[in-house]
Amino acid sequence: MQNEIIKMISDISSSIDWSAWVTAFATLVLAILTFVYVILTRKILSSQSDPCVVLSVIHNEDRSTILQLIAKNVGTGLAHDVRFEFSHPIPARAWGLSLDKAKKAEEMTDGPLINGIPALGPGESRKIDWGQYGGLKASIGDSKIIATCRFKKNGKEMPPVICPLDVESFAGTVAAESPLSKTAKELEKISKTIQHLKSGFPKLKVEIMSMPEDSSKDEDV
């Protein structure tokens, strides 16, 4: 009985064209790999045109004591319906170079960070004067403000970007004034000097007066 089973298996095996099966299996594997390759390539190409909106804190180059909030699309695609969410209420116009000179800041209730931005193209940004170090430190304290940037691409919601708004690292730092700003200030000084020279010295007025004739000469004649 056992010999008959072995013979039957041997007959079945000999009747199967194993090369055809191997070819079919290899073709199936190749098709699966090709499908995966196409999907990955499409995702890679699509990701290369994805928008990416971030929110960060920067020095104002023209006013070295001012800190700004800049919302910028650092991606290569158009971002639609840009919105921002904050872990804590965000202050606005927080002025003061030091803590003892800081003024009480109001809560930000208007502007692009509150109302959102309809669209941001690649490299496009929005800059907002946020305040000075002392005023911001007095308003925020030791708490950390975490901003969540949300945006869409072609109507599809993109993964949000989490951005901590750092103020502490700006302690004792100043921004390098841009060459254009320096040039503008120097030109302004020259203009004021010229205006002073023009208006600071009154014009000299010269009048020629005729002298009366000497009457003593007539008497001697």
URCORTA-V850466 format. One record per pair of residues at least 6 apart in sequence whose C-alpha atoms are under 7 Angstrom apart, sorted by the first residue. I is the first residue (numbers start at 1). J is the second residue. D is the distance in Angstrom with one decimal. If there is no record, write none. Layout:
i->{I | I}
j->{J | J}
d->{D | D}
This chain:
i->{48 | 49 | 49 | 50 | 50 | 50 | 51 | 51 | 51 | 51 | 51 | 51 | 51 | 52 | 52 | 52 | 53 | 53 | 53 | 53 | 53 | 54 | 54 | 54 | 54 | 54 | 54 | 55 | 55 | 55 | 55 | 55 | 56 | 56 | 56 | 56 | 56 | 57 | 57 | 57 | 57 | 57 | 57 | 58 | 58 | 58 | 59 | 59 | 59 | 59 | 60 | 60 | 60 | 60 | 61 | 61 | 61 | 61 | 62 | 62 | 62 | 64 | 64 | 64 | 65 | 65 | 66 | 66 | 66 | 67 | 67 | 67 | 67 | 68 | 68 | 68 | 68 | 69 | 69 | 69 | 69 | 70 | 70 | 70 | 70 | 71 | 71 | 71 | 72 | 72 | 72 | 72 | 73 | 73 | 73 | 73 | 73 | 73 | 74 | 74 | 75 | 76 | 77 | 77 | 78 | 78 | 78 | 78 | 79 | 79 | 79 | 79 | 79 | 79 | 80 | 80 | 80 | 80 | 80 | 80 | 81 | 81 | 81 | 81 | 81 | 82 | 82 | 82 | 82 | 82 | 82 | 83 | 83 | 83 | 83 | 83 | 84 | 84 | 84 | 84 | 84 | 84 | 84 | 85 | 85 | 85 | 86 | 86 | 86 | 86 | 87 | 87 | 87 | 88 | 89 | 90 | 90 | 91 | 91 | 91 | 91 | 91 | 92 | 92 | 92 | 92 | 92 | 93 | 93 | 93 | 93 | 94 | 94 | 94 | 94 | 94 | 94 | 94 | 94 | 95 | 95 | 95 | 95 | 95 | 96 | 96 | 96 | 96 | 96 | 96 | 97 | 97 | 97 | 97 | 98 | 98 | 98 | 99 | 99 | 99 | 102 | 102 | 102 | 103 | 105 | 133 | 145 | 145 | 146 | 146 | 146 | 146 | 147 | 147 | 147 | 147 | 148 | 148 | 148 | 148 | 149 | 149 | 149 | 150 | 150 | 151 | 151 | 152}
j->{76 | 76 | 77 | 75 | 76 | 77 | 73 | 74 | 75 | 76 | 77 | 78 | 79 | 73 | 74 | 75 | 71 | 72 | 73 | 74 | 149 | 71 | 72 | 73 | 149 | 161 | 163 | 69 | 70 | 71 | 72 | 163 | 69 | 70 | 71 | 163 | 165 | 67 | 68 | 69 | 70 | 165 | 166 | 67 | 68 | 69 | 66 | 67 | 68 | 175 | 66 | 67 | 68 | 175 | 175 | 176 | 177 | 178 | 177 | 178 | 181 | 174 | 175 | 177 | 132 | 174 | 129 | 131 | 132 | 129 | 130 | 131 | 132 | 127 | 128 | 129 | 130 | 127 | 128 | 129 | 130 | 125 | 126 | 127 | 128 | 125 | 126 | 127 | 123 | 124 | 125 | 126 | 120 | 121 | 122 | 123 | 124 | 125 | 122 | 123 | 122 | 122 | 121 | 122 | 120 | 121 | 122 | 153 | 119 | 120 | 121 | 151 | 152 | 153 | 118 | 119 | 120 | 151 | 152 | 153 | 117 | 118 | 119 | 151 | 152 | 116 | 117 | 118 | 119 | 150 | 151 | 116 | 117 | 149 | 150 | 151 | 113 | 114 | 116 | 147 | 148 | 149 | 150 | 147 | 148 | 149 | 145 | 146 | 147 | 148 | 145 | 146 | 147 | 145 | 107 | 107 | 108 | 105 | 106 | 107 | 108 | 139 | 105 | 106 | 107 | 108 | 130 | 105 | 106 | 130 | 131 | 103 | 104 | 105 | 130 | 131 | 132 | 135 | 136 | 102 | 103 | 131 | 132 | 135 | 102 | 103 | 132 | 133 | 134 | 135 | 132 | 133 | 134 | 135 | 133 | 134 | 135 | 134 | 135 | 138 | 134 | 135 | 138 | 135 | 139 | 171 | 164 | 165 | 162 | 163 | 164 | 165 | 162 | 163 | 164 | 165 | 160 | 161 | 162 | 163 | 160 | 161 | 162 | 160 | 161 | 157 | 158 | 158}
d->{6.8 | 4.9 | 4.7 | 6.0 | 5.8 | 4.8 | 6.4 | 7.0 | 4.2 | 5.5 | 4.4 | 5.7 | 5.3 | 5.3 | 5.4 | 4.5 | 6.8 | 5.5 | 4.3 | 6.1 | 6.4 | 5.7 | 5.6 | 6.5 | 6.4 | 6.6 | 6.7 | 6.9 | 5.7 | 4.5 | 6.6 | 6.1 | 5.8 | 5.5 | 6.7 | 7.0 | 6.1 | 6.6 | 5.6 | 4.8 | 6.4 | 6.3 | 6.7 | 5.7 | 5.3 | 6.5 | 6.1 | 4.8 | 6.1 | 5.8 | 5.6 | 5.9 | 6.3 | 7.0 | 5.9 | 6.4 | 5.4 | 5.9 | 5.8 | 6.5 | 5.8 | 5.6 | 4.8 | 6.8 | 6.0 | 6.5 | 7.0 | 5.7 | 5.0 | 6.4 | 5.7 | 5.5 | 5.7 | 6.5 | 5.4 | 4.5 | 4.9 | 5.7 | 5.2 | 6.5 | 6.0 | 6.6 | 5.6 | 4.5 | 6.4 | 5.4 | 5.2 | 6.6 | 6.5 | 5.8 | 4.1 | 6.6 | 6.2 | 6.6 | 5.5 | 5.3 | 5.8 | 6.4 | 6.3 | 5.6 | 5.8 | 5.1 | 6.7 | 5.7 | 6.0 | 4.7 | 6.1 | 6.7 | 5.5 | 5.2 | 6.3 | 6.0 | 5.7 | 5.6 | 5.8 | 4.4 | 6.6 | 5.8 | 4.9 | 6.0 | 6.1 | 4.8 | 6.0 | 5.5 | 6.0 | 5.6 | 5.0 | 6.2 | 6.5 | 5.7 | 4.4 | 4.7 | 6.7 | 6.0 | 5.1 | 6.2 | 5.9 | 6.9 | 6.8 | 6.6 | 5.6 | 4.8 | 6.2 | 5.6 | 5.0 | 6.7 | 6.6 | 5.7 | 4.6 | 6.3 | 5.7 | 5.3 | 6.6 | 5.8 | 6.6 | 5.9 | 5.8 | 6.0 | 5.7 | 4.4 | 5.3 | 6.7 | 6.1 | 5.5 | 5.6 | 4.8 | 5.8 | 6.1 | 7.0 | 5.4 | 4.9 | 6.7 | 7.0 | 4.7 | 6.5 | 4.3 | 6.2 | 4.5 | 5.3 | 6.0 | 5.9 | 5.0 | 5.1 | 4.6 | 4.0 | 6.1 | 5.5 | 6.8 | 4.9 | 4.5 | 5.7 | 5.8 | 4.7 | 6.7 | 6.8 | 3.9 | 7.0 | 4.6 | 6.5 | 6.0 | 5.6 | 4.5 | 6.7 | 6.1 | 6.4 | 6.9 | 6.1 | 5.6 | 7.0 | 5.9 | 4.4 | 6.0 | 5.9 | 5.1 | 6.0 | 6.9 | 6.5 | 5.8 | 4.7 | 6.2 | 5.6 | 5.1 | 6.4 | 4.9 | 6.8 | 6.3 | 6.0 | 5.3}
